[in-house]
Structures are given as C-alpha cells and as structure tokens.
Amino acid sequence: MLAIIGDAAEAYRGVIPADCWHDPYMSADALRSEMAAGVVFTGCEIKGALAGVMGIQRVRNVDLIRHAYVRSASQGRGVGGLLLNDLQARTTRQTLVGTWTAATWAIGFYERHGFRLVPEMVKAALLRTYWTVSDRQIDTSVVLAAPELTDADAHRLIGGS
Ligand SMILES: CC(C)(COP(=O)(O)OP(=O)(O)OC[C@H]1O[C@@H](n2cnc3c(N)ncnc32)[C@H](O)[C@@H]1OP(=O)(O)O)[C@@H](O)C(=O)NCCC(=O)NCCS
C-alpha cells in the first residue's frame, strides 16, 4: 500500500504547494494511524499485484472517501472507478471527499462519479468538522459531495453531527 501511495502521489509533486508536499508522501506510521482512526481500505489487484487502494471512513453522520491512489502505470484504466464504485456501494450516507485544489484531475475524476464541489462558503466548516486538517490545508483544498450539498444542506449536516 505504501508503495502504491508513494508512486501515485508523485502526481502531486510540483503541483500542490511546496510546503504541503512530503517525501515520502505517507509514512508507515501515518498509514497505521489512519487505519486505527477507522479508515477501511479496499484494493484492486491486476494479475495478483496490488494496483490501487482507496479508503472509506465513517465520521459522525457522513462517510469520507480517503486516500485514493492508483499506481501510475495503471491509471486511466478504470481501477480508480472500480474502487470508488465499490466504496459507494457500501454507503447510503452523505459522502464527502477532500482533495487539493490543484489536483484538477482528481476533481474531474470525482465529478465524473457524481460528486459535486461544495459551495466555497461551507468548505472550511466541513473540513473542520469532519477532517483533522491545518488552516493551510483548508486554504489549498476543495471538498466534493455526493449527493450534491447546498449551503443550507451543509449547515444542516454539520448541525446534525
Ligand atoms: C485519481 C485516481 C485515484 C483515479 O484512478 P484511475 O484508476 O486513474 O481512474 P479511472 O481510470 O477510473 O478514471 C480516470 C480516467 O480513465 C478513464 N478510463 C476508465 N476506464 C478506462 C479504460 N478501460 N481504458 C482507458 N481509460 C479508462 C476514465 O474515463 C477517466 O478518463 P477521463 O479522466 O478522461 O474521464 C488516480 O489517477 C491517482 O491515483 N492519481 C494520483 C493521486 C490522486 O490524485 N489521488 C486522488 C486523491 S483525493
């Protein structure tokens, strides 16, 4: 999993703000602590070798899609789509995903799977409610929702959590 994440996260190098980049992008300890915090991963193998991983995390009244990574050699062949469909089939709750504003390919990927960007006015409140992120990461991230969330929906969601 760490090899897949390290390889796939190369897509961020030079694209996301330099102060947000880490090498390795995710350490073994960070991955373990994400699992301990309830992120459940699904994986896709091609000919017996892991090609992609994607996680889902139940937080209060939503499910978050977390850590979506397909190895670079296998991107664009539908692996990410299969993983996302698999996770979406496991939830009937409001689903949210956060990604870097600069990761335009990831935003497009989620939009093609029915996610919609949340209004900018509620983005920070959602990130603070459902994720543990720095102010810097809030400034440089977007949130997408499936189904789509209006301002009022987002406030109701946060109030109900
Ligand atoms: C974002 C990511 C997880 C998507 O996974 P993926 O396996 O590349 O996604 P898919 O192949 O399902 O879909 C991506 C594209 O491949 C196309 N595709 C799907 N099946 C295909 C197939 N059989 N043959 C060719 N292309 C195909 C999709 O239509 C889509 O094309 P489009 O972007 O032109 O619409 C992956 O690209 C990745 O790891 N990127 C780097 C890290 C990252 O950005 N992660 C997101 C963190 S939130």
The ligand as an SDF file (V2000), in Angstrom:
LIG
                    3D

 48 50  0  0  0  0  0  0  0  0999 V2000
   -7.2980    9.8980   -9.0940 C   0  0  0  0  0  0  0  0  0  0  0  0
   -7.0400    8.3910   -9.2830 C   0  0  0  0  0  0  0  0  0  0  0  0
   -7.2340    7.6700   -7.9580 C   0  0  0  0  0  0  0  0  0  0  0  0
   -8.0650    7.8580  -10.3000 C   0  0  0  0  0  0  0  0  0  0  0  0
   -7.7780    6.4810  -10.5520 O   0  0  0  0  0  0  0  0  0  0  0  0
   -7.7020    5.9260  -12.0520 P   0  0  0  0  0  0  0  0  0  0  0  0
   -7.5740    4.4580  -11.9670 O   0  0  0  0  0  0  0  0  0  0  0  0
   -6.6710    6.6860  -12.8110 O   0  0  0  0  0  0  0  0  0  0  0  0
   -9.1780    6.3450  -12.5280 O   0  0  0  0  0  0  0  0  0  0  0  0
  -10.0310    5.7190  -13.7540 P   0  0  0  0  0  0  0  0  0  0  0  0
   -9.1320    5.0290  -14.7050 O   0  0  0  0  0  0  0  0  0  0  0  0
  -11.1630    5.0070  -13.1720 O   0  0  0  0  0  0  0  0  0  0  0  0
  -10.5830    7.0360  -14.3900 O   0  0  0  0  0  0  0  0  0  0  0  0
   -9.6740    8.0030  -14.8540 C   0  0  0  0  0  0  0  0  0  0  0  0
   -9.7460    8.0870  -16.3700 C   0  0  0  0  0  0  0  0  0  0  0  0
   -9.5150    6.8540  -17.0210 O   0  0  0  0  0  0  0  0  0  0  0  0
  -10.6050    6.6060  -17.9390 C   0  0  0  0  0  0  0  0  0  0  0  0
  -10.8200    5.1770  -18.0540 N   0  0  0  0  0  0  0  0  0  0  0  0
  -11.6540    4.4300  -17.3240 C   0  0  0  0  0  0  0  0  0  0  0  0
  -11.6220    3.1620  -17.7640 N   0  0  0  0  0  0  0  0  0  0  0  0
  -10.7390    3.1090  -18.7950 C   0  0  0  0  0  0  0  0  0  0  0  0
  -10.2660    2.1030  -19.6320 C   0  0  0  0  0  0  0  0  0  0  0  0
  -10.7060    0.8340  -19.5180 N   0  0  0  0  0  0  0  0  0  0  0  0
   -9.3330    2.4170  -20.5630 N   0  0  0  0  0  0  0  0  0  0  0  0
   -8.8830    3.6960  -20.6710 C   0  0  0  0  0  0  0  0  0  0  0  0
   -9.3120    4.6890  -19.8990 N   0  0  0  0  0  0  0  0  0  0  0  0
  -10.2260    4.4090  -18.9730 C   0  0  0  0  0  0  0  0  0  0  0  0
  -11.7400    7.2910  -17.2930 C   0  0  0  0  0  0  0  0  0  0  0  0
  -12.7670    7.5600  -18.2400 O   0  0  0  0  0  0  0  0  0  0  0  0
  -11.0720    8.5370  -16.8650 C   0  0  0  0  0  0  0  0  0  0  0  0
  -10.8000    9.3030  -18.0120 O   0  0  0  0  0  0  0  0  0  0  0  0
  -11.1300   10.8300  -18.0480 P   0  0  0  0  0  0  0  0  0  0  0  0
  -10.3630   11.3860  -16.8730 O   0  0  0  0  0  0  0  0  0  0  0  0
  -10.6380   11.2820  -19.3640 O   0  0  0  0  0  0  0  0  0  0  0  0
  -12.6080   10.8460  -17.8860 O   0  0  0  0  0  0  0  0  0  0  0  0
   -5.6260    8.1130   -9.8400 C   0  0  0  0  0  0  0  0  0  0  0  0
   -5.4840    8.7560  -11.0840 O   0  0  0  0  0  0  0  0  0  0  0  0
   -4.4960    8.5480   -8.9270 C   0  0  0  0  0  0  0  0  0  0  0  0
   -4.0440    7.7920   -8.0840 O   0  0  0  0  0  0  0  0  0  0  0  0
   -3.9800    9.7950   -9.1040 N   0  0  0  0  0  0  0  0  0  0  0  0
   -2.8730   10.3120   -8.3230 C   0  0  0  0  0  0  0  0  0  0  0  0
   -3.2280   10.5020   -6.8850 C   0  0  0  0  0  0  0  0  0  0  0  0
   -4.5190   11.2640   -6.7230 C   0  0  0  0  0  0  0  0  0  0  0  0
   -4.7270   12.3090   -7.3440 O   0  0  0  0  0  0  0  0  0  0  0  0
   -5.4010   10.7660   -5.8390 N   0  0  0  0  0  0  0  0  0  0  0  0
   -6.6450   11.4160   -5.5100 C   0  0  0  0  0  0  0  0  0  0  0  0
   -6.5800   11.7920   -4.0630 C   0  0  0  0  0  0  0  0  0  0  0  0
   -8.0840   12.5290   -3.4970 S   0  0  0  0  0  0  0  0  0  0  0  0
  1  2  1  0
  2  3  1  0
  2  4  1  0
  2 36  1  0
  4  5  1  0
  5  6  1  0
  6  7  2  0
  6  8  1  0
  6  9  1  0
  9 10  1  0
 10 11  2  0
 10 12  1  0
 10 13  1  0
 13 14  1  0
 14 15  1  0
 15 16  1  0
 15 30  1  0
 16 17  1  0
 17 18  1  0
 17 28  1  0
 18 19  1  0
 18 27  1  0
 19 20  2  0
 20 21  1  0
 21 22  1  0
 21 27  2  0
 22 23  1  0
 22 24  2  0
 24 25  1  0
 25 26  2  0
 26 27  1  0
 28 29  1  0
 28 30  1  0
 30 31  1  0
 31 32  1  0
 32 33  2  0
 32 34  1  0
 32 35  1  0
 36 37  1  0
 36 38  1  0
 38 39  2  0
 38 40  1  0
 40 41  1  0
 41 42  1  0
 42 43  1  0
 43 44  2  0
 43 45  1  0
 45 46  1  0
 46 47  1  0
 47 48  1  0
M  END
$$$$
